[in-house]
Amino acid sequence: MLGIGDFGARQRDSEVGFRQLPGRTLRGGRDRVDDAALGGSHHGLVPNGSTATATARVFSGTGFLWRVTVKAICANTPVGLQYVSLTSTTPVSPGSPVVGAKPICPSTKRLIGFGGTVSGGRIMSFMPQNRPATGVWLSGRPFPGTSGTLTVRAMAVCANAGFVSSFDEPPLATSQGQPVTSTASCPAGMYVHAAAGWAATDPAYISEVAVDSTKTTASLTLRSSASSSFSGKVVPFCVG
């Protein structure tokens, strides 16, 4: 049975973490960065056993307080639990292409959850790979007008086969310069283990990934540092 725990923090640069009940394993989760005027971008949430860590930053140079909220999706430890992590570090400059990492589960196992972070930039996409899912793709880009190093760390949560997964895609959600939210639900009898999706237009970025109280619906909120039209979508990763 899935359970959700909350943790919040108000700091200028924020990293938050929490530990769940013994015998429970983190499958995935969600995080949110509050205060739209600041241009906050979430870096991601990394599962590791019963511990989760989420990071975020403000990239518009403000001194105001802001907030990070984290929800973890936990369940009884599955048979054959294994975390597979892959990190990609690349020098970047304005206009650099997307940088990504794609960890894949061992051949005898399948994806049951995922997480990851982007440091030195913003998350552009997070998608399970193959059907049935056996891995995850995480990509990022530098913040607008910046150069440096972009590090993408993606983590696949793997387990022995014996469950069904689904990640159906809804239509793109499009906005003309205002924040836009894409929402989608799992098939009957399945629950959200992690929320995927992508920002389809640059310089849009993902600022919130959410799971509702029933653990059957996920949403993704996109923002942009430009006033032009942008789009994206959420893709709930469901397991039953």
Backbone as CSV, one residue per row, in Angstrom:
resi,resn,N_x,N_y,N_z,CA_x,CA_y,CA_z,C_x,C_y,C_z
1,MET,0.849,-1.194,0.000,0.000,0.000,0.000,0.881,1.239,0.000
2,LEU,0.577,2.169,-0.859,1.399,3.356,-0.979,1.108,4.347,0.139
3,GLY,2.123,5.103,0.537,1.956,6.159,1.522,2.704,7.393,1.076
4,ILE,2.274,8.552,1.489,2.925,9.805,1.109,3.324,10.565,2.362
5,GLY,4.548,11.104,2.390,5.020,11.929,3.486,5.414,13.295,2.960
6,ASP,5.288,14.330,3.776,5.594,15.704,3.374,6.781,16.251,4.149
7,PHE,7.552,17.118,3.494,8.584,17.883,4.174,8.743,19.195,3.432
8,GLY,8.808,20.300,4.149,8.955,21.602,3.504,10.078,22.392,4.148
9,ALA,10.640,23.352,3.414,11.702,24.205,3.950,11.643,25.558,3.278
10,ARG,11.948,26.625,4.041,12.036,27.965,3.462,13.471,28.458,3.641
11,GLN,14.201,28.467,2.527,15.574,28.933,2.524,15.835,29.553,1.159
12,ARG,16.987,30.215,1.056,17.303,30.803,-0.243,17.718,29.732,-1.244
13,ASP,18.697,28.900,-0.861,19.065,27.727,-1.653,18.695,26.542,-0.798
14,SER,17.998,25.582,-1.360,17.383,24.589,-0.496,17.672,23.169,-0.944
15,GLU,17.996,22.343,0.046,18.071,20.906,-0.157,17.356,20.277,1.024
16,VAL,16.371,19.452,0.761,15.585,18.869,1.840,15.579,17.355,1.711
17,GLY,15.469,16.681,2.859,15.438,15.232,2.831,14.659,14.686,4.012
18,PHE,14.241,13.434,3.925,13.526,12.812,5.025,13.623,11.308,4.887
19,ARG,13.334,10.606,5.974,13.421,9.148,5.991,12.044,8.582,6.297
20,GLN,11.677,7.534,5.583,10.367,6.929,5.752,10.413,5.768,6.754
21,LEU,9.286,5.107,6.964,9.177,4.031,7.937,10.078,2.853,7.577
22,PRO,10.637,2.147,8.583,11.437,0.954,8.304,10.628,-0.064,7.504
23,GLY,11.295,-0.739,6.582,10.615,-1.740,5.768,9.930,-1.181,4.552
24,ARG,9.928,0.152,4.405,9.343,0.780,3.230,10.461,1.259,2.307
25,THR,10.198,1.267,1.019,11.196,1.676,0.045,10.647,2.794,-0.808
26,LEU,11.470,3.795,-1.028,11.058,4.908,-1.878,11.072,4.478,-3.336
27,ARG,9.940,4.653,-4.040,9.833,4.295,-5.454,10.028,5.513,-6.353
28,GLY,9.674,6.680,-5.861,9.719,7.892,-6.668,9.117,9.005,-5.841
29,GLY,8.609,10.051,-6.521,7.991,11.107,-5.746,7.735,12.345,-6.551
30,ARG,7.650,13.469,-5.835,7.342,14.732,-6.474,7.994,15.847,-5.685
31,ASP,8.243,16.964,-6.333,8.677,18.139,-5.603,8.140,19.378,-6.283
32,ARG,8.106,20.475,-5.518,7.530,21.717,-6.019,8.366,22.879,-5.524
33,VAL,8.563,23.873,-6.388,9.240,25.108,-6.006,8.221,26.233,-6.050
34,ASP,8.012,26.902,-4.916,7.008,27.963,-4.829,7.633,29.341,-4.954
35,ASP,6.897,30.239,-5.491,7.146,31.659,-5.714,7.489,31.891,-7.168
36,ALA,6.429,32.005,-7.990,6.579,32.074,-9.449,7.410,33.255,-9.887
37,ALA,7.380,34.362,-9.128,8.084,35.567,-9.549,9.596,35.402,-9.520
38,LEU,10.064,34.396,-8.797,11.503,34.249,-8.634,12.152,33.443,-9.752
39,GLY,11.384,32.721,-10.509,11.976,31.870,-11.533,12.688,30.678,-10.934
40,GLY,12.093,30.042,-9.940,12.713,28.868,-9.327,12.575,27.652,-10.217
41,SER,13.576,26.804,-10.215,13.541,25.580,-11.013,13.956,24.412,-10.139
42,HIS,13.202,23.308,-10.173,13.590,22.187,-9.328,14.663,21.361,-10.028
43,HIS,15.595,20.865,-9.238,16.689,20.061,-9.776,16.337,18.585,-9.778
44,GLY,15.378,18.171,-8.955,14.986,16.779,-8.969,14.938,16.154,-7.600
45,LEU,14.501,14.890,-7.569,14.380,14.126,-6.340,15.056,12.786,-6.549
46,VAL,15.953,12.419,-5.629,16.722,11.187,-5.773,16.309,10.190,-4.697
47,PRO,15.740,9.031,-5.068,15.427,7.987,-4.094,16.663,7.166,-3.775
48,ASN,16.764,6.702,-2.528,17.864,5.834,-2.132,17.435,5.072,-0.890
49,GLY,16.932,3.867,-1.080,16.397,3.102,0.038,15.190,3.804,0.609
50,SER,15.231,4.117,1.906,14.100,4.792,2.550,14.334,6.283,2.686
51,THR,15.348,6.829,1.992,15.670,8.250,2.089,15.454,8.944,0.760
52,ALA,14.941,10.179,0.811,14.780,10.979,-0.403,15.424,12.333,-0.197
53,THR,16.066,12.857,-1.239,16.626,14.202,-1.191,16.175,14.965,-2.418
54,ALA,15.644,16.181,-2.208,15.244,17.043,-3.320,16.048,18.323,-3.258
55,THR,16.445,18.852,-4.408,17.191,20.099,-4.452,16.547,21.068,-5.429
56,ALA,16.773,22.360,-5.194,16.226,23.388,-6.072,17.053,24.645,-5.919
57,ARG,16.898,25.579,-6.870,17.598,26.853,-6.755,16.809,27.936,-7.464
58,VAL,17.112,29.182,-7.095,16.567,30.346,-7.779,17.646,30.858,-8.718
59,PHE,17.296,31.060,-9.994,18.320,31.492,-10.942,18.093,32.902,-11.463
60,SER,17.188,33.682,-10.814,16.937,35.042,-11.273,17.550,36.100,-10.356
61,GLY,18.362,35.687,-9.363,19.120,36.627,-8.566,18.312,37.431,-7.567
62,THR,17.390,36.806,-6.856,16.568,37.511,-5.877,16.969,37.115,-4.464
63,GLY,16.637,37.968,-3.489,16.924,37.663,-2.102,15.699,37.236,-1.322
64,PHE,14.530,37.110,-1.979,13.309,36.729,-1.283,13.349,35.265,-0.874
65,LEU,12.603,34.950,0.200,12.456,33.564,0.610,11.581,32.808,-0.377
66,TRP,11.811,31.510,-0.479,11.006,30.663,-1.349,10.892,29.302,-0.678
67,ARG,10.189,28.388,-1.283,9.835,27.150,-0.587,9.992,25.935,-1.498
68,VAL,10.485,24.860,-0.909,10.535,23.564,-1.577,9.628,22.607,-0.818
69,THR,8.757,21.917,-1.508,7.879,20.925,-0.896,8.151,19.567,-1.538
70,VAL,8.282,18.537,-0.723,8.597,17.204,-1.228,7.545,16.206,-0.767
71,LYS,7.123,15.327,-1.674,6.291,14.184,-1.307,6.977,12.925,-1.828
72,ALA,7.083,11.926,-0.968,7.690,10.654,-1.361,6.607,9.606,-1.530
73,ILE,6.760,8.762,-2.524,5.837,7.654,-2.760,6.558,6.379,-2.340
74,CYS,6.045,5.732,-1.299,6.733,4.585,-0.708,5.847,3.345,-0.751
75,ALA,6.483,2.177,-0.692,5.749,0.918,-0.672,6.632,-0.137,-0.035
76,ASN,6.060,-1.311,0.238,6.852,-2.414,0.767,7.986,-2.734,-0.202
77,THR,9.140,-3.111,0.334,10.310,-3.376,-0.506,10.031,-4.521,-1.477
78,PRO,10.186,-4.291,-2.787,9.903,-5.347,-3.763,11.033,-6.370,-3.840
79,VAL,10.733,-7.532,-4.382,11.738,-8.577,-4.554,12.740,-8.139,-5.616
80,GLY,14.018,-8.278,-5.299,15.050,-7.946,-6.267,15.325,-6.463,-6.407
81,LEU,15.000,-5.674,-5.371,15.199,-4.228,-5.451,16.650,-3.886,-5.791
82,GLN,16.835,-2.992,-6.763,18.173,-2.547,-7.153,18.097,-1.133,-7.704
83,TYR,19.036,-0.272,-7.290,19.125,1.082,-7.816,20.248,1.136,-8.846
84,VAL,19.942,1.647,-10.027,20.941,1.789,-11.082,21.065,3.273,-11.409
85,SER,22.246,3.839,-11.161,22.462,5.272,-11.345,23.451,5.524,-12.475
86,LEU,23.216,6.602,-13.225,24.126,6.991,-14.300,24.254,8.510,-14.289
87,THR,25.495,9.016,-14.359,25.757,10.451,-14.327,26.490,10.878,-15.586
88,SER,26.056,11.999,-16.161,26.695,12.574,-17.340,27.049,14.025,-17.039
89,THR,28.323,14.403,-17.204,28.786,15.769,-16.966,29.359,16.336,-18.254
90,THR,28.847,17.513,-18.680,29.203,18.075,-19.980,29.400,19.582,-19.871
91,PRO,30.465,20.142,-20.465,30.593,21.607,-20.550,29.481,22.172,-21.435
92,VAL,28.863,23.283,-21.004,27.756,23.868,-21.759,27.921,25.374,-21.864
93,SER,27.213,25.965,-22.813,27.170,27.404,-23.025,25.795,27.743,-23.558
94,PRO,25.427,29.037,-23.641,24.107,29.388,-24.168,23.867,28.750,-25.542
95,GLY,22.721,28.115,-25.695,22.399,27.457,-26.951,22.885,26.030,-27.057
96,SER,23.523,25.494,-26.006,23.997,24.108,-26.038,22.827,23.145,-26.175
97,PRO,23.040,22.004,-26.834,21.975,21.017,-26.948,21.660,20.367,-25.610
98,VAL,20.591,19.612,-25.589,20.174,18.898,-24.385,21.233,17.871,-23.987
99,VAL,21.477,17.750,-22.680,22.387,16.747,-22.121,21.556,15.748,-21.343
100,GLY,21.833,14.440,-21.490,20.999,13.455,-20.817,21.765,12.266,-20.276
101,ALA,21.065,11.467,-19.459,21.602,10.213,-18.927,20.475,9.189,-18.932
102,LYS,20.811,7.922,-19.246,19.780,6.880,-19.368,20.248,5.586,-18.697
103,PRO,19.987,5.413,-17.388,20.297,4.143,-16.731,19.276,3.076,-17.116
104,ILE,19.740,1.849,-17.282,18.894,0.720,-17.680,18.995,-0.380,-16.637
105,CYS,17.866,-0.983,-16.286,17.850,-2.088,-15.332,18.546,-3.321,-15.917
106,PRO,19.087,-4.194,-15.054,19.630,-5.471,-15.540,18.561,-6.248,-16.316
107,SER,18.998,-7.142,-17.181,18.081,-7.807,-18.112,16.969,-8.598,-17.442
108,THR,17.180,-9.040,-16.192,16.165,-9.841,-15.504,15.183,-8.988,-14.708
109,LYS,15.361,-7.647,-14.738,14.538,-6.772,-13.911,13.846,-5.705,-14.742
110,ARG,12.852,-5.054,-14.118,12.102,-4.006,-14.793,12.010,-2.771,-13.907
111,LEU,11.700,-1.650,-14.543,11.600,-0.376,-13.840,10.342,-0.336,-12.975
112,ILE,10.521,0.051,-11.677,9.369,0.186,-10.795,9.268,1.602,-10.227
113,GLY,10.269,2.438,-10.492,10.283,3.831,-10.057,11.552,4.494,-10.566
114,PHE,11.714,5.799,-10.307,12.917,6.489,-10.780,13.060,7.839,-10.096
115,GLY,14.203,8.463,-10.303,14.476,9.800,-9.770,15.708,10.348,-10.453
116,GLY,16.126,11.541,-10.048,17.317,12.112,-10.647,17.425,13.601,-10.387
117,THR,18.583,14.171,-10.747,18.823,15.596,-10.571,19.559,16.157,-11.779
118,VAL,19.408,17.469,-11.964,20.190,18.224,-12.941,20.862,19.360,-12.187
119,SER,22.197,19.407,-12.208,22.953,20.464,-11.544,23.596,21.364,-12.593
120,GLY,23.482,22.677,-12.385,24.022,23.625,-13.345,23.061,23.938,-14.476
121,GLY,21.795,23.551,-14.303,20.804,23.795,-15.343,19.418,23.416,-14.894
122,ARG,18.531,23.165,-15.840,17.132,22.862,-15.535,16.713,21.569,-16.203
123,ILE,15.774,20.870,-15.557,15.255,19.622,-16.109,14.372,19.920,-17.317
124,MET,14.624,19.220,-18.406,13.816,19.371,-19.622,12.905,18.180,-19.855
125,SER,13.367,16.960,-19.526,12.530,15.774,-19.755,12.910,14.664,-18.790
126,PHE,11.914,13.811,-18.518,12.065,12.672,-17.619,11.136,11.601,-18.158
127,MET,11.642,10.531,-18.809,10.762,9.561,-19.449,11.239,8.128,-19.249
128,PRO,10.305,7.204,-18.875,10.647,5.782,-18.867,11.029,5.338,-20.283
129,GLN,11.840,4.290,-20.341,12.315,3.783,-21.625,11.856,2.343,-21.837
130,ASN,11.419,2.044,-23.063,10.992,0.714,-23.500,9.620,0.359,-22.914
131,ARG,9.000,-0.643,-23.506,7.699,-1.154,-23.031,7.741,-2.677,-23.040
132,PRO,7.677,-3.358,-21.872,7.572,-2.762,-20.536,8.837,-1.982,-20.169
133,ALA,8.669,-1.010,-19.268,9.743,-0.087,-18.939,10.917,-0.803,-18.270
134,THR,12.123,-0.528,-18.775,13.338,-1.122,-18.210,14.388,-0.075,-17.852
135,GLY,14.104,1.194,-18.060,15.057,2.249,-17.757,14.381,3.599,-17.789
136,VAL,15.166,4.672,-17.607,14.606,6.020,-17.595,15.590,6.975,-18.249
137,TRP,15.075,7.995,-18.933,15.877,9.035,-19.580,15.610,10.355,-18.877
138,LEU,16.682,11.030,-18.437,16.594,12.352,-17.832,17.481,13.292,-18.631
139,SER,16.941,14.459,-19.016,17.747,15.414,-19.770,17.617,16.809,-19.179
140,GLY,18.627,17.648,-19.458,18.619,19.012,-18.957,19.329,19.956,-19.902
141,ARG,19.162,21.250,-19.635,19.820,22.308,-20.389,20.320,23.368,-19.412
142,PRO,21.341,24.178,-19.811,21.805,25.237,-18.906,20.736,26.293,-18.701
143,PHE,20.845,27.047,-17.613,19.952,28.172,-17.406,20.187,29.202,-18.514
144,PRO,19.165,29.963,-18.887,19.301,30.918,-20.001,20.495,31.852,-19.817
145,GLY,21.322,31.951,-20.856,22.436,32.884,-20.858,23.627,32.496,-20.017
146,THR,23.696,31.229,-19.573,24.789,30.808,-18.698,25.701,29.787,-19.375
147,SER,26.943,29.732,-18.896,27.920,28.738,-19.339,28.468,28.027,-18.111
148,GLY,29.118,26.896,-18.339,29.695,26.159,-17.226,29.626,24.669,-17.466
149,THR,29.282,23.930,-16.411,29.188,22.475,-16.483,27.797,22.021,-16.082
150,LEU,27.215,21.159,-16.882,25.885,20.609,-16.605,26.049,19.138,-16.230
151,THR,25.538,18.777,-15.051,25.618,17.395,-14.587,24.223,16.816,-14.464
152,VAL,23.973,15.728,-15.165,22.689,15.033,-15.133,22.896,13.684,-14.464
153,ARG,22.161,13.450,-13.378,22.222,12.162,-12.686,20.835,11.540,-12.696
154,ALA,20.700,10.400,-13.345,19.416,9.690,-13.412,19.528,8.381,-12.651
155,MET,18.448,8.014,-11.940,18.442,6.774,-11.179,17.214,5.949,-11.506
156,ALA,17.434,4.704,-11.918,16.353,3.749,-12.161,16.178,2.885,-10.921
157,VAL,14.941,2.764,-10.441,14.615,1.850,-9.348,14.091,0.569,-9.988
158,CYS,14.813,-0.527,-9.811,14.513,-1.772,-10.528,14.069,-2.871,-9.560
159,ALA,13.297,-3.826,-10.067,12.851,-4.968,-9.266,12.566,-6.138,-10.200
160,ASN,12.492,-7.331,-9.616,12.153,-8.503,-10.415,10.787,-8.319,-11.065
161,ALA,10.634,-8.870,-12.275,9.346,-8.791,-12.964,8.273,-9.492,-12.131
162,GLY,7.011,-9.171,-12.393,5.901,-9.707,-11.615,4.884,-8.634,-11.334
163,PHE,5.042,-7.492,-12.006,4.101,-6.381,-11.887,3.898,-5.787,-13.282
164,VAL,2.848,-4.989,-13.414,2.520,-4.349,-14.687,2.765,-2.859,-14.567
165,SER,3.372,-2.247,-15.572,3.584,-0.804,-15.569,2.961,-0.178,-16.805
166,SER,2.678,1.117,-16.696,2.049,1.850,-17.799,2.517,3.296,-17.745
167,PHE,2.732,3.929,-18.920,3.050,5.356,-18.955,2.485,5.977,-20.230
168,ASP,1.150,6.051,-20.273,0.446,6.627,-21.406,0.620,8.144,-21.430
169,GLU,0.711,8.720,-22.625,0.968,10.148,-22.777,-0.306,10.925,-23.118
170,PRO,-0.614,11.997,-22.384,-1.745,12.865,-22.726,-1.317,13.854,-23.809
171,PRO,-2.241,14.664,-24.343,-1.867,15.707,-25.309,-0.981,16.768,-24.651
172,LEU,-0.247,17.512,-25.471,0.557,18.616,-24.970,-0.326,19.703,-24.367
173,ALA,0.135,20.305,-23.274,-0.511,21.488,-22.696,0.277,22.703,-23.159
174,THR,-0.413,23.719,-23.681,0.258,24.882,-24.264,-0.205,26.157,-23.591
175,SER,0.732,27.110,-23.415,0.429,28.377,-22.773,1.096,29.512,-23.529
176,GLN,0.502,30.702,-23.423,1.071,31.905,-24.031,1.715,32.759,-22.941
177,GLY,2.880,32.322,-22.460,3.625,33.118,-21.503,3.233,32.953,-20.051
178,GLN,2.185,32.172,-19.729,1.758,31.955,-18.350,2.052,30.518,-17.929
179,PRO,2.227,30.266,-16.611,2.427,28.884,-16.172,1.299,27.988,-16.655
180,VAL,1.625,26.763,-17.043,0.622,25.829,-17.555,0.829,24.478,-16.881
181,THR,-0.288,23.800,-16.575,-0.232,22.502,-15.901,-0.838,21.424,-16.780
182,SER,-0.133,20.304,-16.900,-0.607,19.118,-17.608,-0.957,18.062,-16.567
183,THR,-2.121,17.407,-16.704,-2.581,16.408,-15.734,-2.999,15.135,-16.454
184,ALA,-2.687,13.975,-15.865,-3.087,12.686,-16.441,-3.227,11.664,-15.319
185,SER,-4.041,10.632,-15.561,-4.336,9.620,-14.540,-3.909,8.230,-14.985
186,CYS,-3.735,7.343,-14.005,-3.388,5.950,-14.272,-4.623,5.164,-14.711
187,PRO,-4.429,4.052,-15.425,-5.542,3.139,-15.688,-6.108,2.600,-14.380
188,ALA,-7.337,2.129,-14.410,-7.992,1.599,-13.212,-7.153,0.491,-12.579
189,GLY,-7.023,0.528,-11.250,-6.297,-0.490,-10.517,-4.792,-0.273,-10.453
190,MET,-4.297,0.837,-10.999,-2.874,1.137,-10.976,-2.624,2.429,-10.212
191,TYR,-1.390,2.597,-9.718,-1.042,3.760,-8.903,0.235,4.419,-9.423
192,VAL,0.333,5.728,-9.210,1.506,6.476,-9.645,2.702,6.112,-8.762
193,HIS,3.781,5.650,-9.383,5.027,5.395,-8.664,6.044,6.511,-8.891
194,ALA,5.889,7.260,-9.955,6.742,8.412,-10.251,6.064,9.176,-11.382
195,ALA,6.404,10.444,-11.525,5.808,11.263,-12.582,6.896,11.690,-13.564
196,ALA,6.673,11.399,-14.831,7.598,11.781,-15.885,6.987,12.917,-16.694
197,GLY,7.656,13.302,-17.764,7.142,14.351,-18.636,8.265,15.169,-19.217
198,TRP,7.899,16.239,-19.944,8.943,17.081,-20.511,8.418,18.469,-20.855
199,ALA,9.381,19.405,-20.947,9.116,20.733,-21.482,9.473,20.678,-22.961
200,ALA,8.493,20.907,-23.820,8.702,20.737,-25.254,9.302,21.965,-25.917
201,THR,9.321,23.080,-25.209,9.768,24.344,-25.798,10.797,25.010,-24.899
202,ASP,11.928,25.415,-25.454,12.933,26.160,-24.709,12.619,27.657,-24.827
203,PRO,12.686,28.476,-23.733,13.312,28.211,-22.434,12.341,27.777,-21.341
204,ALA,11.316,27.020,-21.648,10.419,26.508,-20.613,11.174,25.537,-19.701
205,TYR,10.682,25.359,-18.475,11.293,24.421,-17.541,10.199,23.873,-16.633
206,ILE,10.482,22.739,-16.002,9.545,22.085,-15.089,9.723,22.694,-13.703
207,SER,8.659,23.250,-13.119,8.759,23.840,-11.779,8.030,23.017,-10.726
208,GLU,7.123,22.128,-11.123,6.413,21.307,-10.138,5.996,19.989,-10.755
209,VAL,6.152,18.923,-9.981,5.605,17.619,-10.310,4.785,17.188,-9.105
210,ALA,3.526,16.834,-9.299,2.635,16.551,-8.168,1.895,15.236,-8.371
211,VAL,1.542,14.604,-7.245,0.717,13.396,-7.222,-0.440,13.657,-6.284
212,ASP,-1.674,13.328,-6.696,-2.833,13.635,-5.862,-2.949,12.670,-4.689
213,SER,-3.903,12.926,-3.797,-4.029,12.155,-2.562,-4.429,10.701,-2.793
214,THR,-5.022,10.393,-3.947,-5.404,9.011,-4.244,-4.261,8.225,-4.863
215,LYS,-3.168,8.893,-5.183,-1.992,8.289,-5.830,-2.316,7.719,-7.208
216,THR,-3.336,8.264,-7.868,-3.709,7.771,-9.195,-3.567,8.827,-10.284
217,THR,-3.304,10.071,-9.918,-3.211,11.171,-10.891,-1.952,11.983,-10.631
218,ALA,-1.273,12.345,-11.711,-0.055,13.163,-11.612,-0.230,14.421,-12.445
219,SER,0.446,15.485,-12.035,0.432,16.724,-12.803,1.830,17.325,-12.847
220,LEU,2.063,18.120,-13.878,3.352,18.766,-14.086,3.095,20.213,-14.469
221,THR,3.752,21.150,-13.782,3.597,22.570,-14.078,4.855,23.100,-14.746
222,LEU,4.650,23.805,-15.856,5.743,24.397,-16.618,5.719,25.904,-16.479
223,ARG,6.900,26.505,-16.444,7.041,27.951,-16.486,8.091,28.291,-17.536
224,SER,8.167,29.574,-17.882,9.145,30.007,-18.872,9.679,31.381,-18.497
225,SER,10.951,31.620,-18.818,11.545,32.936,-18.580,11.248,33.892,-19.723
226,ALA,10.547,33.417,-20.758,10.164,34.260,-21.892,8.648,34.397,-21.937
227,SER,8.145,35.376,-22.686,6.702,35.607,-22.770,6.077,34.909,-23.961
228,SER,6.855,34.165,-24.733,6.332,33.481,-25.911,5.621,32.190,-25.528
229,SER,4.918,31.594,-26.474,4.177,30.363,-26.239,5.131,29.203,-25.926
230,PHE,4.721,28.323,-25.004,5.511,27.133,-24.707,4.565,25.996,-24.337
231,SER,5.076,24.772,-24.351,4.223,23.615,-24.109,5.010,22.481,-23.459
232,GLY,4.267,21.497,-22.950,4.867,20.328,-22.336,3.775,19.383,-21.858
233,LYS,4.163,18.316,-21.190,3.160,17.347,-20.713,3.712,16.530,-19.554
234,VAL,2.788,15.989,-18.756,3.131,15.045,-17.707,2.862,13.638,-18.252
235,VAL,3.650,12.662,-17.781,3.429,11.271,-18.129,3.516,10.471,-16.830
236,PRO,2.370,10.107,-16.222,2.432,9.352,-14.970,2.969,7.942,-15.210
237,PHE,3.922,7.530,-14.377,4.432,6.165,-14.445,3.649,5.345,-13.433
238,CYS,2.806,4.448,-13.927,1.831,3.729,-13.105,2.216,2.252,-12.976
239,VAL,1.989,1.701,-11.795,2.301,0.305,-11.526,1.104,-0.353,-10.848
240,GLY,0.810,-1.594,-11.243,-0.295,-2.322,-10.650,0.037,-3.785,-10.473
